Amino acid sequence: MRESWRSSPTQAIADLVTIKEVFGRLRGVGILYVGEGNNTAAALALAVSLTPGMRLTLATPEGYGMLPEALATARKLCRESGSVVEERNDLSTLRDGFDLVYTTRWQTMGVPKPDPHWKEKFVPFRVTQELMRRFSKNGQTVFMHDVPAVRGDDVVDEVLVGPQSVAFRQAKHKMTNAMAVLAWCLAPD
């Protein structure tokens, strides 16, 4: 049984800040998210759906996509903002180049998978240099990850620590965003 729909708002803020810092804009940025449709995917989908002109394609293994109610909420918000959030289960159906490729851990912490062979379904969604080249937009595509990563599973080392990776810059933004939220929560009225 899958967990209820949760998202990670401080991660979404860090993601948008990183994207804005790298591209100088949010409008028109196309994101390919590969892996499990977990809380990170839900947060990203909601952030994109509230940001005019962004595009998010979630590529998830069959049976491991976003919860239908989370996807429906994101799509409803997209109609109002002019953004696009779509989900696919087959990487071979994707044709467009993307500005960035994003992934997360295949195993959401604390959420067991009932299928003992679940990892086999995720192998085509591993972010490798080949996947980065295949979906690159003019050879300028960057890589994001909500670290910690499971090296060799969700992403290979050459991508995670390679020149196209902004994952550690993204992690710094998440830390400072979380600190700001905590300071706000603890501030006197």
Number of C-alpha atoms within 10 A of each C-alpha: 7 11 12 11 13 14 18 15 19 19 24 23 19 23 26 19 19 22 21 14 13 13 13 10 13 20 16 14 17 22 25 23 27 28 27 26 26 26 22 25 29 25 22 27 31 23 21 29 26 21 21 19 17 22 25 24 19 27 24 25 23 12 12 19 21 21 18 10 11 21 20 13 14 24 21 15 22 23 14 12 16 16 21 23 23 14 17 16 18 13 16 7 9 14 9 12 20 24 22 24 25 22 27 26 20 23 17 15 7 7 11 12 14 9 7 8 9 15 14 10 14 19 15 17 24 20 26 19 15 11 15 21 14 15 20 19 16 10 14 13 19 24 24 25 23 19 14 11 18 14 15 14 18 24 24 17 15 15 22 24 14 14 10 18 20 20 25 16 16 23 20 13 20 22 13 13 19 17 13 13 12 11 11 11 10 9 8 6 5
